[in-house]
Amino acid sequence: LLGFLTVHPHDPNALEEIERATQELGLLGIKLGPNYQNFDPLGPEAFTVFARAQELKLPILFHQGTSPVEH
């Protein structure tokens, strides 16, 4: 099994949580759900998370499928 972390790109501590989750917990990737977390996957906050994931060579998964969430 491989552990993945999640963060909210708008959280001011998102990068610190990525560090903690990878260094202390040994998690190996990031899973995001923009439809549930209500963030723009093309927004600047998301790209900050993407850039750090790239630096750490972490894969990013996006939640796929139908959702009962209405916007």
All heavy atoms as TSV, in Angstrom:
chain	resi	resn	atom	element	x	y	z
A	1	LEU	N	N	0.824	-1.180	0.000
A	1	LEU	CA	C	0.000	0.000	0.000
A	1	LEU	C	C	0.873	1.250	0.000
A	1	LEU	O	O	1.919	1.290	0.647
A	1	LEU	CB	C	-0.884	0.026	1.241
A	1	LEU	CG	C	-1.859	-1.131	1.410
A	1	LEU	CD1	C	-2.613	-0.987	2.721
A	1	LEU	CD2	C	-2.812	-1.222	0.246
A	2	LEU	N	N	0.419	2.258	-0.708
A	2	LEU	CA	C	1.115	3.541	-0.775
A	2	LEU	C	C	0.220	4.615	-0.194
A	2	LEU	O	O	-0.926	4.767	-0.616
A	2	LEU	CB	C	1.458	3.902	-2.221
A	2	LEU	CG	C	2.312	2.904	-2.997
A	2	LEU	CD1	C	2.456	3.342	-4.441
A	2	LEU	CD2	C	3.655	2.743	-2.336
A	3	GLY	N	N	0.729	5.358	0.749
A	3	GLY	CA	C	-0.048	6.420	1.373
A	3	GLY	C	C	0.042	7.723	0.609
A	3	GLY	O	O	1.123	8.131	0.180
A	4	PHE	N	N	-1.113	8.365	0.441
A	4	PHE	CA	C	-1.187	9.672	-0.204
A	4	PHE	C	C	-1.736	10.678	0.792
A	4	PHE	O	O	-2.559	10.344	1.637
A	4	PHE	CB	C	-2.104	9.619	-1.430
A	4	PHE	CG	C	-1.425	9.152	-2.684
A	4	PHE	CD1	C	-0.769	7.947	-2.732
A	4	PHE	CD2	C	-1.461	9.932	-3.827
A	4	PHE	CE1	C	-0.146	7.514	-3.889
A	4	PHE	CE2	C	-0.840	9.510	-4.996
A	4	PHE	CZ	C	-0.182	8.291	-5.029
A	5	LEU	N	N	-1.308	11.907	0.677
A	5	LEU	CA	C	-1.783	12.983	1.528
A	5	LEU	C	C	-2.745	13.849	0.734
A	5	LEU	O	O	-2.834	13.731	-0.488
A	5	LEU	CB	C	-0.609	13.837	2.010
A	5	LEU	CG	C	0.145	14.631	0.937
A	5	LEU	CD1	C	-0.166	16.118	1.039
A	5	LEU	CD2	C	1.637	14.401	1.056
A	6	THR	N	N	-3.460	14.681	1.435
A	6	THR	CA	C	-4.246	15.711	0.767
A	6	THR	C	C	-4.043	17.025	1.505
A	6	THR	O	O	-3.790	17.041	2.708
A	6	THR	CB	C	-5.742	15.342	0.672
A	6	THR	OG1	O	-6.378	16.285	-0.201
A	6	THR	CG2	C	-6.412	15.363	2.028
A	7	VAL	N	N	-4.086	18.091	0.761
A	7	VAL	CA	C	-4.026	19.442	1.318
A	7	VAL	C	C	-5.035	20.285	0.562
A	7	VAL	O	O	-5.465	19.922	-0.534
A	7	VAL	CB	C	-2.619	20.088	1.191
A	7	VAL	CG1	C	-1.606	19.392	2.056
A	7	VAL	CG2	C	-2.156	20.152	-0.247
A	8	HIS	N	N	-5.404	21.398	1.151
A	8	HIS	CA	C	-6.234	22.366	0.444
A	8	HIS	C	C	-5.297	23.471	-0.033
A	8	HIS	O	O	-4.592	24.083	0.782
A	8	HIS	CB	C	-7.315	22.937	1.357
A	8	HIS	CG	C	-8.372	23.658	0.597
A	8	HIS	ND1	N	-8.127	24.784	-0.149
A	8	HIS	CD2	C	-9.683	23.385	0.447
A	8	HIS	CE1	C	-9.234	25.194	-0.723
A	8	HIS	NE2	N	-10.210	24.347	-0.375
A	9	PRO	N	N	-5.257	23.719	-1.336
A	9	PRO	CA	C	-4.332	24.741	-1.844
A	9	PRO	C	C	-4.491	26.119	-1.219
A	9	PRO	O	O	-3.533	26.886	-1.193
A	9	PRO	CB	C	-4.639	24.772	-3.345
A	9	PRO	CG	C	-5.104	23.392	-3.640
A	9	PRO	CD	C	-5.923	23.011	-2.425
A	10	HIS	N	N	-5.670	26.452	-0.703
A	10	HIS	CA	C	-5.859	27.764	-0.087
A	10	HIS	C	C	-5.379	27.809	1.361
A	10	HIS	O	O	-5.316	28.892	1.947
A	10	HIS	CB	C	-7.328	28.173	-0.140
A	10	HIS	CG	C	-7.804	28.445	-1.532
A	10	HIS	ND1	N	-9.042	28.961	-1.792
A	10	HIS	CD2	C	-7.224	28.277	-2.747
A	10	HIS	CE1	C	-9.206	29.097	-3.094
A	10	HIS	NE2	N	-8.108	28.686	-3.693
A	11	ASP	N	N	-5.052	26.672	1.929
A	11	ASP	CA	C	-4.546	26.632	3.306
A	11	ASP	C	C	-3.167	27.265	3.340
A	11	ASP	O	O	-2.267	26.834	2.617
A	11	ASP	CB	C	-4.481	25.181	3.788
A	11	ASP	CG	C	-4.000	25.037	5.217
A	11	ASP	OD1	O	-3.382	25.978	5.765
A	11	ASP	OD2	O	-4.224	23.969	5.796
A	12	PRO	N	N	-2.957	28.277	4.172
A	12	PRO	CA	C	-1.642	28.923	4.210
A	12	PRO	C	C	-0.524	27.988	4.671
A	12	PRO	O	O	0.650	28.283	4.452
A	12	PRO	CB	C	-1.828	30.087	5.178
A	12	PRO	CG	C	-3.081	29.813	5.916
A	12	PRO	CD	C	-3.915	28.893	5.082
A	13	ASN	N	N	-0.868	26.858	5.274
A	13	ASN	CA	C	0.141	25.897	5.728
A	13	ASN	C	C	0.253	24.681	4.812
A	13	ASN	O	O	0.818	23.663	5.206
A	13	ASN	CB	C	-0.196	25.437	7.153
A	13	ASN	CG	C	-0.166	26.595	8.122
A	13	ASN	OD1	O	0.762	27.393	8.120
A	13	ASN	ND2	N	-1.193	26.696	8.937
A	14	ALA	N	N	-0.277	24.769	3.600
A	14	ALA	CA	C	-0.296	23.613	2.693
A	14	ALA	C	C	1.111	23.075	2.416
A	14	ALA	O	O	1.335	21.863	2.459
A	14	ALA	CB	C	-0.995	23.967	1.387
A	15	LEU	N	N	2.062	23.942	2.147
A	15	LEU	CA	C	3.417	23.475	1.831
A	15	LEU	C	C	4.081	22.834	3.040
A	15	LEU	O	O	4.787	21.824	2.907
A	15	LEU	CB	C	4.271	24.613	1.280
A	15	LEU	CG	C	3.790	25.211	-0.040
A	15	LEU	CD1	C	4.748	26.310	-0.496
A	15	LEU	CD2	C	3.613	24.157	-1.112
A	16	GLU	N	N	3.835	23.388	4.213
A	16	GLU	CA	C	4.383	22.795	5.433
A	16	GLU	C	C	3.772	21.420	5.681
A	16	GLU	O	O	4.456	20.493	6.109
A	16	GLU	CB	C	4.147	23.704	6.641
A	16	GLU	CG	C	4.982	24.966	6.638
A	16	GLU	CD	C	4.403	26.096	5.799
A	16	GLU	OE1	O	3.310	25.942	5.200
A	16	GLU	OE2	O	5.054	27.154	5.714
A	17	GLU	N	N	2.485	21.264	5.383
A	17	GLU	CA	C	1.828	19.969	5.563
A	17	GLU	C	C	2.365	18.938	4.571
A	17	GLU	O	O	2.522	17.765	4.911
A	17	GLU	CB	C	0.313	20.106	5.432
A	17	GLU	CG	C	-0.443	18.815	5.626
A	17	GLU	CD	C	-0.249	18.156	6.987
A	17	GLU	OE1	O	0.324	18.769	7.912
A	17	GLU	OE2	O	-0.658	16.985	7.116
A	18	ILE	N	N	2.677	19.372	3.369
A	18	ILE	CA	C	3.301	18.456	2.400
A	18	ILE	C	C	4.636	17.969	2.947
A	18	ILE	O	O	4.945	16.781	2.877
A	18	ILE	CB	C	3.474	19.135	1.029
A	18	ILE	CG1	C	2.098	19.371	0.384
A	18	ILE	CG2	C	4.357	18.301	0.116
A	18	ILE	CD1	C	2.137	20.233	-0.865
A	19	GLU	N	N	5.425	18.880	3.508
A	19	GLU	CA	C	6.716	18.497	4.080
A	19	GLU	C	C	6.537	17.506	5.229
A	19	GLU	O	O	7.205	16.478	5.296
A	19	GLU	CB	C	7.476	19.731	4.573
A	19	GLU	CG	C	7.848	20.709	3.495
A	19	GLU	CD	C	8.686	20.109	2.383
A	19	GLU	OE1	O	9.631	19.343	2.667
A	19	GLU	OE2	O	8.374	20.392	1.211
A	20	ARG	N	N	5.611	17.816	6.136
A	20	ARG	CA	C	5.379	16.940	7.286
A	20	ARG	C	C	4.911	15.559	6.835
A	20	ARG	O	O	5.404	14.535	7.301
A	20	ARG	CB	C	4.331	17.558	8.219
A	20	ARG	CG	C	4.107	16.767	9.503
A	20	ARG	CD	C	2.933	17.304	10.300
A	20	ARG	NE	N	1.662	16.908	9.734
A	20	ARG	CZ	C	1.093	15.703	9.922
A	20	ARG	NH1	N	1.702	14.783	10.642
A	20	ARG	NH2	N	-0.074	15.433	9.377
A	21	ALA	N	N	3.962	15.541	5.922
A	21	ALA	CA	C	3.386	14.274	5.481
A	21	ALA	C	C	4.396	13.403	4.745
A	21	ALA	O	O	4.373	12.176	4.880
A	21	ALA	CB	C	2.168	14.534	4.598
A	22	THR	N	N	5.285	14.026	3.991
A	22	THR	CA	C	6.266	13.230	3.263
A	22	THR	C	C	7.462	12.863	4.133
A	22	THR	O	O	7.929	11.726	4.098
A	22	THR	CB	C	6.745	13.959	1.990
A	22	THR	OG1	O	7.265	15.248	2.329
A	22	THR	CG2	C	5.612	14.107	0.992
A	23	GLN	N	N	7.948	13.803	4.941
A	23	GLN	CA	C	9.148	13.558	5.733
A	23	GLN	C	C	8.863	12.751	6.992
A	23	GLN	O	O	9.592	11.812	7.301
A	23	GLN	CB	C	9.813	14.883	6.107
A	23	GLN	CG	C	10.243	15.719	4.918
A	23	GLN	CD	C	11.167	14.964	3.977
A	23	GLN	OE1	O	12.148	14.382	4.411
A	23	GLN	NE2	N	10.838	14.958	2.699
A	24	GLU	N	N	7.815	13.103	7.718
A	24	GLU	CA	C	7.523	12.430	8.988
A	24	GLU	C	C	6.665	11.187	8.813
A	24	GLU	O	O	6.851	10.199	9.519
A	24	GLU	CB	C	6.837	13.391	9.957
A	24	GLU	CG	C	7.719	14.540	10.402
A	24	GLU	CD	C	6.995	15.494	11.335
A	24	GLU	OE1	O	6.027	15.082	12.000
A	24	GLU	OE2	O	7.412	16.673	11.382
A	25	LEU	N	N	5.703	11.249	7.890
A	25	LEU	CA	C	4.767	10.140	7.727
A	25	LEU	C	C	5.124	9.209	6.571
A	25	LEU	O	O	4.555	8.135	6.450
A	25	LEU	CB	C	3.345	10.681	7.533
A	25	LEU	CG	C	2.820	11.589	8.651
A	25	LEU	CD1	C	1.440	12.108	8.303
A	25	LEU	CD2	C	2.822	10.856	9.988
A	26	GLY	N	N	6.022	9.649	5.707
A	26	GLY	CA	C	6.452	8.805	4.592
A	26	GLY	C	C	5.424	8.646	3.488
A	26	GLY	O	O	5.476	7.676	2.730
A	27	LEU	N	N	4.507	9.607	3.365
A	27	LEU	CA	C	3.497	9.517	2.316
A	27	LEU	C	C	4.128	9.816	0.960
A	27	LEU	O	O	5.104	10.558	0.863
A	27	LEU	CB	C	2.333	10.451	2.624
A	27	LEU	CG	C	1.644	10.155	3.966
A	27	LEU	CD1	C	0.503	11.130	4.219
A	27	LEU	CD2	C	1.152	8.725	4.044
A	28	LEU	N	N	3.578	9.211	-0.102
A	28	LEU	CA	C	4.264	9.180	-1.387
A	28	LEU	C	C	3.554	9.879	-2.539
A	28	LEU	O	O	3.991	9.776	-3.683
A	28	LEU	CB	C	4.519	7.714	-1.778
A	28	LEU	CG	C	5.374	6.928	-0.785
A	28	LEU	CD1	C	5.390	5.459	-1.159
A	28	LEU	CD2	C	6.779	7.500	-0.725
A	29	GLY	N	N	2.478	10.575	-2.275
A	29	GLY	CA	C	1.761	11.271	-3.330
A	29	GLY	C	C	0.703	12.175	-2.735
A	29	GLY	O	O	0.495	12.209	-1.528
A	30	ILE	N	N	0.018	12.902	-3.633
A	30	ILE	CA	C	-1.024	13.843	-3.232
A	30	ILE	C	C	-2.295	13.516	-3.997
A	30	ILE	O	O	-2.254	13.281	-5.205
A	30	ILE	CB	C	-0.601	15.302	-3.527
A	30	ILE	CG1	C	0.681	15.657	-2.777
A	30	ILE	CG2	C	-1.720	16.275	-3.181
A	30	ILE	CD1	C	1.242	17.028	-3.125
A	31	LYS	N	N	-3.426	13.510	-3.293
A	31	LYS	CA	C	-4.721	13.368	-3.949
A	31	LYS	C	C	-5.518	14.632	-3.662
A	31	LYS	O	O	-5.630	15.065	-2.519
A	31	LYS	CB	C	-5.493	12.156	-3.452
A	31	LYS	CG	C	-6.819	12.011	-4.191
A	31	LYS	CD	C	-7.545	10.745	-3.879
A	31	LYS	CE	C	-8.845	10.699	-4.697
A	31	LYS	NZ	N	-9.627	9.503	-4.402
A	32	LEU	N	N	-6.053	15.200	-4.729
A	32	LEU	CA	C	-6.846	16.419	-4.624
A	32	LEU	C	C	-8.242	16.187	-5.194
A	32	LEU	O	O	-8.412	15.376	-6.107
A	32	LEU	CB	C	-6.164	17.561	-5.383
A	32	LEU	CG	C	-4.775	17.956	-4.895
A	32	LEU	CD1	C	-4.142	18.958	-5.854
A	32	LEU	CD2	C	-4.830	18.511	-3.496
A	33	GLY	N	N	-9.205	16.899	-4.668
A	33	GLY	CA	C	-10.578	16.834	-5.159
A	33	GLY	C	C	-11.144	18.227	-5.310
A	33	GLY	O	O	-11.887	18.673	-4.440
A	34	PRO	N	N	-10.789	18.930	-6.382
A	34	PRO	CA	C	-11.231	20.314	-6.530
A	34	PRO	C	C	-12.744	20.499	-6.394
A	34	PRO	O	O	-13.194	21.507	-5.856
A	34	PRO	CB	C	-10.767	20.700	-7.934
A	34	PRO	CG	C	-9.653	19.760	-8.245
A	34	PRO	CD	C	-9.977	18.485	-7.516
A	35	ASN	N	N	-13.521	19.518	-6.850
A	35	ASN	CA	C	-14.969	19.667	-6.753
A	35	ASN	C	C	-15.446	19.592	-5.310
A	35	ASN	O	O	-16.412	20.244	-4.928
A	35	ASN	CB	C	-15.685	18.636	-7.615
A	35	ASN	CG	C	-15.296	17.212	-7.292
A	35	ASN	OD1	O	-14.175	16.946	-6.866
A	35	ASN	ND2	N	-16.199	16.276	-7.501
A	36	TYR	N	N	-14.782	18.810	-4.476
A	36	TYR	CA	C	-15.138	18.720	-3.063
A	36	TYR	C	C	-14.466	19.812	-2.237
A	36	TYR	O	O	-15.031	20.307	-1.269
A	36	TYR	CB	C	-14.736	17.358	-2.487
A	36	TYR	CG	C	-15.517	16.220	-3.060
A	36	TYR	CD1	C	-14.920	15.291	-3.896
A	36	TYR	CD2	C	-16.870	16.062	-2.774
A	36	TYR	CE1	C	-15.632	14.233	-4.424
A	36	TYR	CE2	C	-17.601	15.012	-3.297
A	36	TYR	CZ	C	-16.979	14.093	-4.123
A	36	TYR	OH	O	-17.694	13.061	-4.646
A	37	GLN	N	N	-13.248	20.148	-2.598
A	37	GLN	CA	C	-12.495	21.142	-1.840
A	37	GLN	C	C	-12.807	22.570	-2.300
A	37	GLN	O	O	-12.363	23.528	-1.677
A	37	GLN	CB	C	-10.993	20.857	-1.960
A	37	GLN	CG	C	-10.588	19.556	-1.285
A	37	GLN	CD	C	-9.139	19.219	-1.567
A	37	GLN	OE1	O	-8.766	18.944	-2.706
A	37	GLN	NE2	N	-8.316	19.248	-0.522
A	38	ASN	N	N	-13.530	22.680	-3.399
A	38	ASN	CA	C	-13.965	23.976	-3.921
A	38	ASN	C	C	-12.787	24.922	-4.180
A	38	ASN	O	O	-12.711	26.018	-3.635
A	38	ASN	CB	C	-14.994	24.622	-2.997
A	38	ASN	CG	C	-15.758	25.737	-3.691
A	38	ASN	OD1	O	-15.884	25.724	-4.904
A	38	ASN	ND2	N	-16.253	26.686	-2.929
A	39	PHE	N	N	-11.850	24.447	-5.018
A	39	PHE	CA	C	-10.762	25.319	-5.456
A	39	PHE	C	C	-10.579	25.168	-6.960
A	39	PHE	O	O	-10.989	24.175	-7.552
A	39	PHE	CB	C	-9.455	25.037	-4.702
A	39	PHE	CG	C	-8.757	23.761	-5.095
A	39	PHE	CD1	C	-7.858	23.733	-6.150
A	39	PHE	CD2	C	-8.996	22.589	-4.399
A	39	PHE	CE1	C	-7.210	22.558	-6.509
A	39	PHE	CE2	C	-8.354	21.411	-4.741
A	39	PHE	CZ	C	-7.461	21.397	-5.803
A	40	ASP	N	N	-9.995	26.174	-7.562
A	40	ASP	CA	C	-9.737	26.172	-8.997
A	40	ASP	C	C	-8.429	25.422	-9.259
A	40	ASP	O	O	-7.366	25.870	-8.829
A	40	ASP	CB	C	-9.633	27.611	-9.497
A	40	ASP	CG	C	-9.353	27.719	-10.987
A	40	ASP	OD1	O	-9.241	26.681	-11.681
A	40	ASP	OD2	O	-9.251	28.859	-11.477
A	41	PRO	N	N	-8.484	24.281	-9.971
A	41	PRO	CA	C	-7.251	23.538	-10.235
A	41	PRO	C	C	-6.284	24.273	-11.168
A	41	PRO	O	O	-5.148	23.848	-11.338
A	41	PRO	CB	C	-7.737	22.228	-10.855
A	41	PRO	CG	C	-9.080	22.530	-11.397
A	41	PRO	CD	C	-9.656	23.609	-10.517
A	42	LEU	N	N	-6.719	25.369	-11.753
A	42	LEU	CA	C	-5.842	26.189	-12.590
A	42	LEU	C	C	-5.468	27.502	-11.911
A	42	LEU	O	O	-4.884	28.376	-12.537
A	42	LEU	CB	C	-6.508	26.465	-13.950
A	42	LEU	CG	C	-6.814	25.221	-14.793
A	42	LEU	CD1	C	-7.531	25.607	-16.079
A	42	LEU	CD2	C	-5.554	24.443	-15.095
A	43	GLY	N	N	-5.825	27.633	-10.628
A	43	GLY	CA	C	-5.525	28.855	-9.890
A	43	GLY	C	C	-4.100	28.882	-9.365
A	43	GLY	O	O	-3.420	27.849	-9.297
A	44	PRO	N	N	-3.625	30.044	-8.963
A	44	PRO	CA	C	-2.236	30.179	-8.508
A	44	PRO	C	C	-1.935	29.357	-7.257
A	44	PRO	O	O	-0.819	28.841	-7.119
A	44	PRO	CB	C	-2.077	31.676	-8.253
A	44	PRO	CG	C	-3.467	32.203	-8.115
A	44	PRO	CD	C	-4.345	31.312	-8.947
A	45	GLU	N	N	-2.895	29.210	-6.360
A	45	GLU	CA	C	-2.656	28.412	-5.154
A	45	GLU	C	C	-2.419	26.952	-5.509
A	45	GLU	O	O	-1.545	26.294	-4.945
A	45	GLU	CB	C	-3.836	28.537	-4.183
A	45	GLU	CG	C	-4.071	29.930	-3.656
A	45	GLU	CD	C	-5.014	30.756	-4.530
A	45	GLU	OE1	O	-5.424	30.296	-5.624
A	45	GLU	OE2	O	-5.334	31.877	-4.102
A	46	ALA	N	N	-3.209	26.438	-6.448
A	46	ALA	CA	C	-3.030	25.051	-6.886
A	46	ALA	C	C	-1.651	24.873	-7.525
A	46	ALA	O	O	-0.968	23.874	-7.266
A	46	ALA	CB	C	-4.130	24.654	-7.862
A	47	PHE	N	N	-1.222	25.837	-8.319
A	47	PHE	CA	C	0.081	25.704	-8.980
A	47	PHE	C	C	1.236	25.759	-7.989
A	47	PHE	O	O	2.301	25.194	-8.240
A	47	PHE	CB	C	0.229	26.735	-10.104
A	47	PHE	CG	C	-0.357	26.235	-11.394
A	47	PHE	CD1	C	-1.698	26.416	-11.676
A	47	PHE	CD2	C	0.423	25.551	-12.310
A	47	PHE	CE1	C	-2.251	25.922	-12.836
A	47	PHE	CE2	C	-0.109	25.055	-13.485
A	47	PHE	CZ	C	-1.454	25.242	-13.751
A	48	THR	N	N	1.027	26.406	-6.853
A	48	THR	CA	C	2.044	26.369	-5.795
A	48	THR	C	C	2.191	24.948	-5.261
A	48	THR	O	O	3.317	24.457	-5.077
A	48	THR	CB	C	1.666	27.335	-4.655
A	48	THR	OG1	O	1.604	28.656	-5.186
A	48	THR	CG2	C	2.678	27.301	-3.527
A	49	VAL	N	N	1.067	24.270	-5.041
A	49	VAL	CA	C	1.101	22.871	-4.597
A	49	VAL	C	C	1.724	21.993	-5.688
A	49	VAL	O	O	2.573	21.137	-5.411
A	49	VAL	CB	C	-0.312	22.381	-4.229
A	49	VAL	CG1	C	-0.340	20.869	-4.001
A	49	VAL	CG2	C	-0.822	23.117	-2.994
A	50	PHE	N	N	1.317	22.200	-6.943
A	50	PHE	CA	C	1.866	21.404	-8.044
A	50	PHE	C	C	3.378	21.556	-8.144
A	50	PHE	O	O	4.107	20.584	-8.371
A	50	PHE	CB	C	1.246	21.816	-9.384
A	50	PHE	CG	C	-0.253	21.707	-9.464
A	50	PHE	CD1	C	-0.948	22.438	-10.413
A	50	PHE	CD2	C	-0.984	20.888	-8.609
A	50	PHE	CE1	C	-2.325	22.351	-10.524
A	50	PHE	CE2	C	-2.367	20.789	-8.701
A	50	PHE	CZ	C	-3.031	21.521	-9.665
A	51	ALA	N	N	3.871	22.781	-7.981
A	51	ALA	CA	C	5.312	23.032	-8.087
A	51	ALA	C	C	6.075	22.288	-6.997
A	51	ALA	O	O	7.119	21.684	-7.258
A	51	ALA	CB	C	5.595	24.529	-8.019
A	52	ARG	N	N	5.550	22.310	-5.782
A	52	ARG	CA	C	6.239	21.599	-4.687
A	52	ARG	C	C	6.187	20.106	-4.911
A	52	ARG	O	O	7.188	19.405	-4.669
A	52	ARG	CB	C	5.625	21.967	-3.331
A	52	ARG	CG	C	6.425	21.428	-2.180
A	52	ARG	CD	C	7.836	22.018	-2.170
A	52	ARG	NE	N	8.643	21.379	-1.157
A	52	ARG	CZ	C	9.896	20.967	-1.347
A	52	ARG	NH1	N	10.506	21.180	-2.498
A	52	ARG	NH2	N	10.566	20.390	-0.382
A	53	ALA	N	N	5.074	19.609	-5.396
A	53	ALA	CA	C	4.972	18.181	-5.709
A	53	ALA	C	C	5.994	17.799	-6.777
A	53	ALA	O	O	6.649	16.752	-6.678
A	53	ALA	CB	C	3.568	17.835	-6.172
A	54	GLN	N	N	6.153	18.634	-7.768
A	54	GLN	CA	C	7.130	18.356	-8.824
A	54	GLN	C	C	8.548	18.334	-8.254
A	54	GLN	O	O	9.338	17.449	-8.585
A	54	GLN	CB	C	7.013	19.400	-9.935
A	54	GLN	CG	C	7.928	19.122	-11.104
A	54	GLN	CD	C	7.688	20.076	-12.261
A	54	GLN	OE1	O	6.906	21.027	-12.165
A	54	GLN	NE2	N	8.347	19.827	-13.359
A	55	GLU	N	N	8.863	19.284	-7.391
A	55	GLU	CA	C	10.194	19.314	-6.775
A	55	GLU	C	C	10.475	18.039	-5.993
A	55	GLU	O	O	11.602	17.546	-5.981
A	55	GLU	CB	C	10.321	20.522	-5.841
A	55	GLU	CG	C	10.337	21.850	-6.554
A	55	GLU	CD	C	10.165	23.027	-5.598
A	55	GLU	OE1	O	9.959	22.817	-4.378
A	55	GLU	OE2	O	10.207	24.174	-6.084
A	56	LEU	N	N	9.439	17.520	-5.319
A	56	LEU	CA	C	9.595	16.310	-4.495
A	56	LEU	C	C	9.338	15.026	-5.279
A	56	LEU	O	O	9.405	13.937	-4.713
A	56	LEU	CB	C	8.644	16.377	-3.298
A	56	LEU	CG	C	8.917	17.499	-2.295
A	56	LEU	CD1	C	7.789	17.575	-1.267
A	56	LEU	CD2	C	10.264	17.283	-1.615
A	57	LYS	N	N	9.021	15.179	-6.572
A	57	LYS	CA	C	8.719	14.033	-7.444
A	57	LYS	C	C	7.537	13.213	-6.930
A	57	LYS	O	O	7.539	11.984	-6.968
A	57	LYS	CB	C	9.951	13.165	-7.659
A	57	LYS	CG	C	11.104	13.900	-8.312
A	57	LYS	CD	C	12.272	13.002	-8.604
A	57	LYS	CE	C	13.469	13.652	-9.203
A	57	LYS	NZ	N	13.455	14.934	-9.731
A	58	LEU	N	N	6.506	13.929	-6.446
A	58	LEU	CA	C	5.295	13.289	-5.942
A	58	LEU	C	C	4.231	13.263	-7.034
A	58	LEU	O	O	3.964	14.291	-7.660
A	58	LEU	CB	C	4.717	14.070	-4.760
A	58	LEU	CG	C	5.579	14.220	-3.520
A	58	LEU	CD1	C	4.887	15.146	-2.519
A	58	LEU	CD2	C	5.866	12.870	-2.894
A	59	PRO	N	N	3.610	12.119	-7.273
A	59	PRO	CA	C	2.481	12.108	-8.205
A	59	PRO	C	C	1.278	12.800	-7.567
A	59	PRO	O	O	1.134	12.823	-6.341
A	59	PRO	CB	C	2.203	10.611	-8.406
A	59	PRO	CG	C	2.716	9.960	-7.175
A	59	PRO	CD	C	3.894	10.797	-6.713
A	60	ILE	N	N	0.439	13.368	-8.414
A	60	ILE	CA	C	-0.802	13.990	-7.963
A	60	ILE	C	C	-1.957	13.277	-8.650
A	60	ILE	O	O	-1.966	13.134	-9.870
A	60	ILE	CB	C	-0.848	15.488	-8.309
A	60	ILE	CG1	C	0.279	16.240	-7.614
A	60	ILE	CG2	C	-2.199	16.086	-7.923
A	60	ILE	CD1	C	0.372	17.707	-7.995
A	61	LEU	N	N	-2.930	12.848	-7.851
A	61	LEU	CA	C	-4.155	12.253	-8.373
A	61	LEU	C	C	-5.299	13.217	-8.130
A	61	LEU	O	O	-5.348	13.876	-7.088
A	61	LEU	CB	C	-4.464	10.940	-7.652
A	61	LEU	CG	C	-3.418	9.840	-7.704
A	61	LEU	CD1	C	-3.897	8.637	-6.894
A	61	LEU	CD2	C	-3.138	9.426	-9.133
A	62	PHE	N	N	-6.212	13.285	-9.089
A	62	PHE	CA	C	-7.418	14.075	-8.921
A	62	PHE	C	C	-8.605	13.143	-8.803
A	62	PHE	O	O	-8.713	12.191	-9.559
A	62	PHE	CB	C	-7.631	15.014	-10.125
A	62	PHE	CG	C	-6.723	16.188	-10.124
A	62	PHE	CD1	C	-5.489	16.112	-10.739
A	62	PHE	CD2	C	-7.091	17.371	-9.520
A	62	PHE	CE1	C	-4.628	17.185	-10.725
A	62	PHE	CE2	C	-6.244	18.454	-9.505
A	62	PHE	CZ	C	-5.009	18.361	-10.111
A	63	HIS	N	N	-9.492	13.431	-7.858
A	63	HIS	CA	C	-10.706	12.640	-7.716
A	63	HIS	C	C	-11.491	12.742	-9.006
A	63	HIS	O	O	-11.693	13.835	-9.527
A	63	HIS	CB	C	-11.540	13.130	-6.527
A	63	HIS	CG	C	-12.780	12.340	-6.354
A	63	HIS	ND1	N	-12.768	11.109	-5.747
A	63	HIS	CD2	C	-14.041	12.570	-6.734
A	63	HIS	CE1	C	-13.997	10.625	-5.746
A	63	HIS	NE2	N	-14.796	11.504	-6.336
A	64	GLN	N	N	-11.906	11.606	-9.519
A	64	GLN	CA	C	-12.660	11.550	-10.772
A	64	GLN	C	C	-14.025	10.932	-10.519
A	64	GLN	O	O	-14.215	10.184	-9.574
A	64	GLN	CB	C	-11.919	10.691	-11.814
A	64	GLN	CG	C	-10.548	11.212	-12.160
A	64	GLN	CD	C	-10.608	12.504	-12.927
A	64	GLN	OE1	O	-11.329	12.625	-13.898
A	64	GLN	NE2	N	-9.857	13.497	-12.509
A	65	GLY	N	N	-14.951	11.205	-11.389
A	65	GLY	CA	C	-16.265	10.592	-11.303
A	65	GLY	C	C	-17.354	11.596	-10.983
A	65	GLY	O	O	-17.125	12.792	-10.889
A	66	THR	N	N	-18.539	11.061	-10.804
A	66	THR	CA	C	-19.672	11.923	-10.526
A	66	THR	C	C	-19.617	12.418	-9.092
A	66	THR	O	O	-18.980	11.824	-8.245
A	66	THR	CB	C	-20.991	11.176	-10.760
A	66	THR	OG1	O	-21.036	10.058	-9.873
A	66	THR	CG2	C	-21.118	10.719	-12.188
A	67	SER	N	N	-20.313	13.501	-8.845
A	67	SER	CA	C	-20.329	14.084	-7.525
A	67	SER	C	C	-21.691	14.715	-7.267
A	67	SER	O	O	-22.255	15.364	-8.148
A	67	SER	CB	C	-19.248	15.156	-7.423
A	67	SER	OG	O	-19.393	15.875	-6.234
A	68	PRO	N	N	-22.212	14.539	-6.055
A	68	PRO	CA	C	-23.475	15.201	-5.736
A	68	PRO	C	C	-23.311	16.671	-5.360
A	68	PRO	O	O	-24.271	17.342	-5.069
A	68	PRO	CB	C	-23.965	14.397	-4.519
A	68	PRO	CG	C	-22.707	13.947	-3.860
A	68	PRO	CD	C	-21.748	13.679	-4.989
A	69	VAL	N	N	-22.089	17.177	-5.404
A	69	VAL	CA	C	-21.813	18.557	-5.010
A	69	VAL	C	C	-22.351	19.493	-6.090
A	69	VAL	O	O	-22.088	19.324	-7.263
A	69	VAL	CB	C	-20.296	18.778	-4.814
A	69	VAL	CG1	C	-20.011	20.225	-4.491
A	69	VAL	CG2	C	-19.780	17.865	-3.726
A	70	GLU	N	N	-23.102	20.502	-5.666
A	70	GLU	CA	C	-23.612	21.507	-6.587
A	70	GLU	C	C	-22.849	22.804	-6.380
A	70	GLU	O	O	-22.518	23.164	-5.275
A	70	GLU	CB	C	-25.106	21.748	-6.335
A	70	GLU	CG	C	-25.955	20.544	-6.636
A	70	GLU	CD	C	-27.431	20.815	-6.433
A	70	GLU	OE1	O	-27.845	21.987	-6.605
A	70	GLU	OE2	O	-28.150	19.877	-6.111
A	71	HIS	N	N	-22.599	23.501	-7.473
A	71	HIS	CA	C	-21.880	24.776	-7.391
A	71	HIS	C	C	-22.760	25.889	-7.854
A	71	HIS	O	O	-23.532	25.848	-8.682
A	71	HIS	CB	C	-20.603	24.746	-8.227
A	71	HIS	CG	C	-19.605	23.763	-7.713
A	71	HIS	ND1	N	-18.815	24.012	-6.631
A	71	HIS	CD2	C	-19.308	22.499	-8.095
A	71	HIS	CE1	C	-18.037	22.968	-6.397
A	71	HIS	NE2	N	-18.332	22.038	-7.282
